[in-house]
Amino acid sequence: MEITSVASFIDYYEKIRSRTNRIIEIIPPEHLDFSYKPGKFTIGDQIRHIASIERYMYGETISGRKSAYPGCGKELADGYENIIAFFNEMHSQTLKIINGLSDEDLNRKCLTPGNNPISIWKWLRAMVEHEIHHRAELYIYLNLLDIKTPQIFGFSAEEVQDLSVKL
């Protein structure tokens, strides 16, 4: 997928974010510190990581600056309400940066944290893929806790199979 318009990208990205928000909204606050294994991201870390990477790595680099990713620890935001506020504020700041780009800017190069040049549109695509990756991890974490998760597109795999033509 090539991104050629800032406006169409924002529209697409907001649809991705709405699906991420649906999973975050059902997380019980008492499970924010759950991790499947010691030393791995907790549920709260996952949410802070999506927000922090979006703003401080992608937002900074598409602005022509170096990545300033501070990690995803509790020092950024602790407690459900604070984590959600941080998540939403980082997204808002990143959207402001993206909205400041012209369509022509999408073809400009920026530098990844490893100093590799990449077209901004490709880097924005990577940002979306990154969010989807961590959203999937949140689904797994919640499934491990036996918390019913929302279907992304309305049907489970079993429901799609039941609605499908039998070959």
Salt bridges, closest charged atoms under 4 A:
ASP11 OD2 - LYS15 NZ 3.18
GLU14 OE1 - HIS91 NE2 2.54
ASP33 OD1 - LYS74 NZ 3.18
ASP45 OD1 - ARG48 NH2 2.67
GLU54 OE1 - ARG17 NH2 3.32
GLU54 OE2 - HIS91 ND1 2.66
GLU60 OE2 - ARG55 NH1 2.60
GLU60 OE1 - ARG65 NE 2.69
ASP105 OD1 - ARG108 NE 3.65
GLU131 OE1 - ARG17 NH2 2.68
GLU137 OE2 - HIS133 NE2 3.63
GLU137 OE1 - HIS134 ND1 2.82
